[in-house]
Amino acid sequence: MARLAAKAAPRLARLIFGPEAGPWIAPVMARALPSAALVLAASLAAAALGLAMPMLTRQVIDAGIMARDMGALIFWAGLSFALGLGAVGFGMMNAMLHLRASAGMLADLRGRLFAAALARDPERPDLPLGEAMARLDGDCAEIQSFAFDTVLVAAGALFRLAGGFALMLALDWRMAALPLIAAPFELWFLSRARPRTRALAETVRGQRGALSSQMAETLAARATLRGLGALDQREAGFRTAQGQQIGGLMRQRLWSETVGAVSQTITALMRGTILLVGGWQVVRGEWQIGTLVAFLAYAGMMSGPLRNLLGLYHAQARARVAADRLGAVIAGARPDEGAAPPDGPLVLAFAQARAAHADHHPVSAMILPGARVLVDGPSGIGKSRLVATLTRDAALAEGRALVGGCDAASLRPSALAGRILHLAQRPAILRGTLAQNLRLAAPEASDAALWQALADADLASWARAVAGLDTPVSETGANLSGGLRQRIAIARALLRPAEVLVFDEAFSEIDDAACRRILAAIDRRPVTRIFIAHSGPAREGFFDQRITLTSSAPIFLISRGETPYQRENARENAV
């Protein structure tokens, strides 16, 4: 079954979502098809029981009631009741199987998209947080619902159509032609309405993403906005965006109801014709009343599956919009490919390197293992971007960045991240406890190791005074000061077995006394330390090398000065 699903899924994915989305949706569909087949079997069994019910009703009326045969009435009524119970049982089983299988597919699809979002290429602009959430939530659900239910709806509808039409032919072949006459008109209308359905879906999904982005940005910046007195302005913008989304939803719903009303009108006309013609045949004595009731039931059964099949045509337009939006997330992922850095101490080097979107002059430098290095230069010149080229978190405009003698661009990003750790000015702190945040770097770390890292980051006394390792941390560390957030990030970094630590303004919010104690603890470790700092104790002390980026030729100093004044004088003389 799995082998058959693997063969069928690529063709099915391309057929439903198009050639662009097919390759990344196909593996998800292949894993879901075996479960879908089980759900389909249960659904067809329930459908078969449903198809038998009008015939049994006919027998109850004609063979029992109209014939005044109490025995036949009891028999056919009892059989109808038994089959009705069976249909209820199959329906419950089918609902549970469907929930389990569809939820599994949704989890698989979201996991695939979540991994792609986490692996987004640093050179691509980040999606706004709200927009990313809208795609991972709403668009994934749209794709899952259509991809999983398409096969079930199509197969079930075809089964009901074929079964219902065969039984209608058995009742009266002339009247059975009525549903076939109505279908082309409905198909023509739906084909004309489909482009507007797609356009409205694109508009509504874009509005939903914009609204989510605005909410996420406003909540994240509420303290700043409150200080600026801009909360009312953002609330007004939120109301406007919300009104636009509601308007879009109303237009989409009105169009959907209009399309449905046309289909229902065609169905009503068909049922009215059956009632008129069938009733006339009952009056003439050519039909029995039970036959008319059964025929009406089958006509109703056929209109539902036929509408489902035709409705898939419109639902596909909405699903393709979602697939295009998710395809952009997939396309933005950077594959974790390449060789691992060579074993042994890492020598880092730049060869006439200039980071993309940076304003500095190309630089050449070599950083030896265990060195203490300051990367200096004015704000915005590209210090962070240059150092980030070592971990492939930024691209080079020219030159090369070398790690262990290998071009960093040829090395696997995850392997680079395991050996070179970059601490940014604004660290990521997650909701949970202090221990949970620290163990992001070392899941198996003991409590003793956590306390040692806290001590090195000058946090142990603070943690003991609060709740120890169980100290609660709110989302983004909002209940902590900026300095505490930076120190937690430093403690977390010290738990990693990285050989190179890059401190990119990582001490900017820590007071000078605490900063000097932390630097002393870091300097006791046999690792390469690269500092980017504009002021404070991070610029003090001994540096094996200082690389100063300028818009002209770069400056390299082997600094032996013991004070910042000596280094600044050396810099001025060199300039």
C-alpha positions in Angstrom: 0.0 0.0 0.0 2.8 2.4 0.9 4.5 1.7 -2.4 1.3 2.3 -4.4 0.8 5.6 -2.4 4.3 6.7 -3.2 3.7 6.2 -6.9 0.2 7.8 -7.0 0.9 10.8 -4.7 3.2 12.9 -7.1 0.6 12.6 -10.0 -2.2 13.4 -7.6 -0.4 16.4 -6.1 0.5 17.9 -9.5 -3.1 17.4 -10.7 -4.6 19.1 -7.7 -2.1 21.8 -6.8 -0.2 22.3 -10.0 3.4 21.5 -11.0 5.0 24.1 -8.7 3.5 22.9 -5.5 3.3 19.2 -6.4 6.9 18.2 -5.5 6.7 19.4 -1.9 3.1 18.4 -1.2 3.5 14.9 -2.7 5.5 13.3 0.2 2.9 14.5 2.7 0.1 13.1 0.5 2.0 9.8 0.1 2.1 9.3 3.9 -1.6 10.2 4.2 -3.0 8.0 1.4 -2.9 4.7 3.3 -5.0 6.2 6.1 -7.2 7.9 3.5 -7.9 4.5 1.9 -9.1 3.1 5.2 -11.4 6.1 5.7 -12.6 5.7 2.1 -13.5 2.0 2.7 -15.6 2.9 5.7 -17.2 5.8 3.9 -18.2 3.7 0.9 -19.7 1.1 3.3 -21.8 3.8 4.9 -22.8 5.1 1.4 -23.8 1.6 0.3 -26.1 1.3 3.3 -27.5 4.8 2.5 -28.2 3.8 -1.1 -30.3 0.8 0.1 -32.6 2.9 2.3 -34.9 4.4 -0.4 -35.5 1.0 -1.9 -36.4 -0.3 1.5 -38.7 2.7 2.0 -40.3 1.8 -1.3 -41.0 -1.7 -0.1 -42.4 -0.5 3.2 -44.9 1.7 1.3 -45.8 -0.5 -1.6 -45.4 -4.0 -0.2 -46.5 -3.2 3.3 -48.7 -0.1 3.6 -50.4 0.0 0.2 -50.7 -3.8 0.1 -52.1 -3.8 3.6 -49.7 -6.7 4.5 -48.7 -6.4 8.2 -46.1 -9.1 7.9 -44.3 -7.4 5.0 -44.6 -4.1 6.8 -42.9 -5.4 9.9 -40.2 -7.2 7.9 -39.3 -4.2 5.7 -39.5 -1.7 8.5 -37.3 -3.9 10.8 -34.8 -4.3 8.0 -34.8 -0.5 7.4 -34.1 0.0 11.1 -31.3 -2.5 11.2 -29.6 -1.0 8.2 -30.1 2.5 9.7 -28.3 1.4 12.8 -25.5 0.0 10.6 -25.3 3.3 8.8 -25.0 5.2 12.1 -22.2 2.8 13.3 -20.3 3.1 10.1 -20.8 6.9 10.2 -19.3 7.1 13.7 -16.4 4.9 12.8 -15.7 6.9 9.6 -15.8 10.2 11.6 -13.2 9.0 14.0 -11.0 7.5 11.3 -11.3 10.7 9.3 -10.4 12.9 12.3 -7.3 10.8 13.2 -6.0 10.6 9.6 -6.7 14.2 8.7 -5.2 15.5 11.9 -2.1 13.4 11.2 -1.8 14.9 7.7 -2.2 18.4 9.1 0.5 17.8 11.7 2.8 16.4 8.9 2.2 19.3 6.6 2.6 21.9 9.4 5.8 20.2 10.5 7.2 20.4 6.9 6.3 24.1 6.6 7.6 24.9 10.1 10.9 23.3 9.3 11.1 25.3 6.1 10.3 28.5 8.0 13.0 27.8 10.5 15.5 27.1 7.7 14.7 30.4 5.9 17.6 31.7 3.9 19.1 34.7 5.7 19.4 36.5 2.4 15.6 36.4 1.9 13.5 39.0 3.7 11.8 37.6 6.7 8.0 37.3 6.5 6.2 39.4 9.1 5.4 37.2 12.1 1.7 37.5 11.8 1.9 36.7 8.1 4.0 33.6 8.8 1.6 32.4 11.4 -1.4 32.9 9.0 0.4 30.8 6.5 1.4 28.0 8.9 -2.1 28.0 10.4 -4.8 28.9 7.9 -3.1 28.0 4.6 -1.9 24.7 6.0 -5.4 23.9 7.1 -6.8 24.8 3.7 -4.3 22.6 1.9 -4.8 19.7 4.3 -8.6 19.9 4.1 -8.6 19.9 0.3 -5.8 17.4 -0.3 -7.2 14.9 2.2 -10.9 15.3 1.5 -10.6 15.6 -2.3 -9.9 11.9 -2.8 -12.6 11.0 -0.3 -15.2 13.4 -1.7 -14.5 12.5 -5.3 -14.6 8.7 -4.7 -17.6 8.9 -2.4 -19.5 11.2 -4.8 -18.7 9.0 -7.8 -19.9 5.9 -5.9 -23.1 7.6 -4.8 -23.7 8.9 -8.3 -23.1 5.6 -10.0 -25.2 3.7 -7.4 -28.0 6.2 -7.3 -28.1 6.4 -11.1 -28.2 2.7 -11.5 -31.1 2.4 -9.0 -32.9 5.3 -10.8 -32.5 3.4 -14.0 -34.0 0.4 -12.4 -37.0 2.5 -11.3 -37.5 4.4 -14.6 -34.9 4.9 -17.2 -36.6 7.9 -18.8 -36.8 9.9 -15.6 -33.2 9.0 -14.8 -32.1 11.3 -17.6 -33.2 14.5 -15.7 -30.1 14.8 -13.5 -27.8 14.3 -16.5 -29.6 17.1 -18.4 -29.1 19.5 -15.4 -25.4 18.8 -14.8 -23.9 20.7 -17.9 -25.7 23.9 -17.0 -24.3 23.8 -13.4 -20.8 23.0 -14.7 -20.9 25.9 -17.2 -21.9 28.3 -14.4 -19.2 27.1 -12.0 -16.5 27.4 -14.7 -17.5 31.0 -15.3 -17.6 31.8 -11.6 -14.2 30.2 -10.7 -11.9 33.2 -11.5 -13.7 35.4 -9.1 -13.6 32.7 -6.4 -9.8 32.6 -6.7 -9.5 36.4 -6.7 -11.6 36.8 -3.6 -9.6 34.0 -1.8 -6.3 35.7 -2.6 -7.7 39.0 -1.2 -9.0 37.5 2.0 -5.9 35.5 2.7 -3.7 38.6 2.2 -5.9 40.6 4.5 -5.8 37.9 7.2 -2.0 37.9 7.0 -1.8 41.7 7.2 -4.1 41.7 10.3 -2.1 39.0 12.0 1.1 40.9 11.4 -0.3 44.1 12.8 -1.5 42.3 15.9 1.9 40.6 16.5 3.9 43.8 15.9 1.7 45.9 18.2 1.7 43.4 21.0 5.5 43.0 20.8 6.0 46.8 20.8 3.3 47.8 23.2 5.7 49.3 25.8 7.4 51.5 23.2 4.0 52.5 21.7 2.7 53.4 25.1 5.7 55.6 25.8 5.2 57.3 22.4 1.5 57.8 23.0 0.8 55.8 19.8 -1.4 53.1 21.1 -4.6 54.9 19.9 -3.0 55.3 16.5 -2.3 51.5 16.3 -5.8 50.7 17.6 -7.3 52.8 14.9 -5.1 51.1 12.3 -6.2 47.7 13.7 -9.8 48.6 13.4 -9.3 49.7 9.8 -7.5 46.5 8.9 -10.2 44.4 10.8 -12.9 46.3 8.9 -11.2 45.5 5.6 -11.0 41.9 6.4 -14.6 41.7 7.5 -15.6 43.4 4.2 -13.5 40.9 2.3 -15.0 38.0 4.2 -18.5 39.3 3.5 -17.8 39.7 -0.2 -16.4 36.1 -0.3 -19.3 34.7 1.6 -21.9 36.5 -0.6 -20.2 35.2 -3.7 -20.1 31.7 -2.2 -23.8 31.9 -1.3 -24.7 33.2 -4.7 -22.8 30.3 -6.4 -24.6 27.8 -4.0 -27.9 29.4 -4.7 -27.6 28.8 -8.4 -26.8 25.1 -7.8 -29.7 24.8 -5.4 -32.1 26.5 -7.8 -31.1 24.0 -10.5 -31.7 21.1 -8.0 -35.0 22.5 -7.0 -36.1 22.8 -10.6 -35.1 19.1 -11.2 -37.0 18.0 -8.1 -40.1 19.9 -9.1 -40.0 18.4 -12.5 -39.7 14.9 -10.9 -42.6 15.6 -8.6 -44.8 16.9 -11.5 -44.0 14.2 -14.0 -43.8 11.4 -11.4 -47.0 12.5 -9.7 -48.7 12.5 -13.1 -47.6 8.9 -13.6 -48.9 8.0 -10.1 -52.3 9.5 -11.1 -52.3 7.5 -14.3 -51.5 4.4 -12.4 -48.1 3.8 -14.1 -46.2 4.3 -10.8 -46.9 3.4 -7.3 -46.5 6.0 -4.6 -43.4 4.2 -3.1 -41.7 4.4 -6.4 -42.1 8.2 -6.5 -40.8 8.5 -3.0 -37.8 6.4 -3.8 -37.1 8.3 -7.0 -37.2 11.6 -5.2 -34.8 10.3 -2.6 -32.3 9.1 -5.2 -32.6 12.4 -7.0 -31.7 14.2 -3.8 -28.9 11.8 -3.2 -27.5 12.5 -6.7 -27.7 16.2 -6.4 -25.5 16.3 -3.3 -22.6 14.3 -4.7 -22.9 16.1 -8.1 -22.7 19.4 -6.2 -19.7 18.1 -4.3 -17.9 17.2 -7.4 -18.6 20.5 -9.1 -17.8 22.3 -5.8 -14.3 20.8 -5.8 -13.6 22.8 -8.9 -14.1 26.0 -6.9 -12.5 24.7 -3.8 -9.4 23.9 -5.9 -9.1 27.6 -6.7 -8.9 28.5 -3.0 -6.5 25.6 -2.3 -4.2 26.7 -5.1 -4.0 30.2 -3.5 -3.0 28.6 -0.2 -0.5 26.3 -2.1 1.1 29.3 -3.8 1.5 31.1 -0.4 3.0 28.0 1.2 5.2 27.4 -1.8 6.9 30.8 -1.1 7.8 29.5 2.4 9.2 26.3 1.0 11.2 28.1 -1.7 12.7 30.4 0.9 14.2 27.5 2.9 18.0 27.0 2.8 19.0 23.4 2.6 21.3 22.2 5.3 23.9 20.9 2.9 27.6 20.9 2.6 30.6 19.4 4.3 31.4 19.6 8.0 34.3 22.0 9.1 37.5 20.1 9.5 38.4 18.6 12.9 40.8 20.3 15.1 41.2 23.9 16.2 39.5 26.3 13.8 41.4 29.0 12.1 39.1 31.7 10.8 40.1 34.0 7.9 38.8 36.7 5.5 40.3 37.1 2.1 39.4 40.4 0.5 35.9 39.9 2.0 33.1 42.3 2.0 29.7 41.4 3.3 26.6 41.9 1.1 24.8 45.2 1.8 27.8 46.4 3.8 29.7 49.6 3.3 33.1 48.6 4.5 36.2 48.2 2.3 37.2 44.5 1.5 39.2 43.0 4.4 41.7 40.3 4.7 42.6 38.9 8.1 43.4 35.6 10.0 42.0 34.8 13.4 44.0 32.0 15.2 42.4 29.5 17.6 42.0 30.9 21.1 42.5 34.5 20.0 40.7 37.5 21.6 39.7 39.8 18.7 37.8 43.1 18.5 36.0 43.9 15.2 35.7 47.7 15.2 34.2 50.4 13.0 31.4 52.9 12.9 27.7 51.9 13.2 26.1 50.4 10.1 29.3 49.7 8.3 28.8 46.0 8.3 30.7 44.5 11.3 27.9 42.0 12.2 27.3 41.0 8.6 31.0 40.4 8.0 31.3 38.1 11.0 28.0 36.4 10.2 29.5 35.2 6.9 31.5 32.7 8.9 28.3 30.9 9.8 26.5 31.5 6.5 24.0 33.8 8.2 25.0 36.5 5.7 26.3 36.4 2.2 29.5 37.9 0.8 29.4 40.6 -1.9 33.0 39.8 -2.7 36.0 37.8 -1.4 35.9 34.7 0.8 35.3 33.7 4.4 37.3 30.7 5.5 36.6 28.3 8.4 39.4 25.8 9.0 40.8 26.6 5.6 37.5 25.8 3.8 35.2 28.2 2.1 32.4 28.8 4.6 29.9 28.9 1.7 30.7 25.2 1.1 30.1 24.1 4.7 26.9 22.8 6.3 25.1 25.6 8.2 24.1 23.4 11.2 27.7 22.1 11.5 29.0 25.7 11.5 26.5 26.7 14.1 27.7 23.9 16.3 31.2 25.3 16.4 30.7 29.0 16.0 28.2 30.7 18.3 27.0 34.2 17.6 25.3 36.1 20.4 23.3 39.1 19.2 22.4 42.2 21.1 18.8 41.2 21.4 18.7 37.6 22.6 15.8 35.2 22.1 14.3 34.4 25.5 11.4 32.0 25.5 8.4 31.6 27.9 9.1 29.0 30.6 11.6 28.7 33.4 15.2 29.8 33.7 16.3 26.2 33.5 14.3 25.6 30.3 15.9 28.6 28.6 19.4 27.5 29.6 18.8 23.9 28.5 18.0 25.1 25.0 21.8 25.0 24.5 22.4 21.7 26.4 19.3 19.6 26.9 21.2 17.0 29.0 23.0 19.6 31.2 23.0 18.8 34.9 21.8 21.3 37.5 25.4 21.8 38.6 26.4 22.7 35.0 23.5 25.3 34.9 24.6 26.9 38.1 28.2 27.1 36.9 27.1 28.9 33.7 24.9 31.2 35.8 27.9 32.0 38.1 30.1 32.7 35.0 27.4 35.1 33.7 27.1 36.8 37.2 23.6 35.5 37.6 23.8 32.9 40.4 23.0 35.4 43.2 20.0 36.8 41.4 18.6 33.3 40.6 19.0 32.1 44.2 17.2 35.2 45.4 14.2 34.6 43.1 13.2 30.9 42.5 16.5 29.3 41.5 16.4 27.3 38.3 12.6 27.4 38.4 12.5 31.2 38.1 9.6 31.9 35.7 10.4 33.7 32.5 7.6 35.3 30.5 7.3 35.5 26.7 10.4 37.2 25.1 11.7 37.7 28.7 9.3 40.7 29.2 9.5 40.3 33.0 13.3 40.7 32.9 15.5 43.7 32.4 17.6 44.0 29.3 20.7 43.2 31.2 19.2 40.1 32.7 18.1 38.9 29.3 21.6 39.4 27.9 23.2 37.6 30.9 20.8 34.6 30.5 21.9 34.4 26.8 25.5 34.5 27.8 25.1 31.8 30.4 23.2 29.7 27.8 26.1 30.2 25.3 28.6 29.1 27.8 26.8 25.7 28.0 27.5 25.1 24.3 30.7 23.3 23.3 31.4 25.9 20.7 35.0 26.7 19.8 34.3 30.3 18.7 32.1 32.8 20.6 31.0 36.0 18.9 29.7 38.6 21.2 27.9 41.1 19.0 27.0 44.0 21.3 26.0 41.2 23.7 27.1 43.3 26.8 25.4 46.6 25.8 22.8 46.5 28.6 24.9 45.0 31.4 26.4 47.3 34.0 30.2 47.8 33.8 31.0 46.0 37.1 29.1 42.9 36.2 30.4 43.0 32.6 34.0 42.9 33.8 33.3 39.9 36.0 31.6 38.1 33.2 34.5 38.9 30.8 37.0 37.6 33.3 35.1 34.3 33.5 34.9 34.0 29.7 38.6 34.8 29.2 39.4 31.8 31.4 37.9 29.5 28.7 40.1 28.2 25.9 38.0 29.5 23.1 38.2 32.1 20.3 36.5 35.3 21.4 35.3 37.8 18.9 33.9 41.1 20.2 31.8 43.7 18.5 31.2 46.6 20.8 31.0 50.4 20.5 31.6 51.1 24.2 31.9 49.7 27.6 34.2 47.1 29.2 33.9 44.8 26.2 36.4 47.1 24.5 38.9 47.0 27.4 41.7 44.7 28.1 44.1 42.8 25.9 43.2 41.9 22.3 45.4 39.7 20.2 44.0 41.4 17.1 41.8 44.3 16.2 40.1 44.6 12.8 38.8 48.1 12.1 36.4 48.3 9.2 36.3 51.6 7.3 35.0 52.8 4.0 38.6 53.0 2.9 41.4 50.5 3.3 41.0 48.5 6.6 43.2 48.8 9.7 44.8 45.9 11.5 46.4 46.2 14.9 48.2 43.7 17.1 47.2 45.4 20.3 49.3 44.9 23.5 47.9 47.9 25.3 46.5 47.5 28.8 44.0 50.4 28.6 41.5 51.6 26.0 43.4 54.9 25.7 46.5 53.3 24.4 44.5 51.4 21.7 42.5 54.5 20.7 45.8 56.5 20.3 47.2 53.7 18.2 44.1 53.7 16.1 44.2 57.5 15.6 47.9 57.3 14.7 47.2 54.5 12.2 44.4 56.5 10.5 
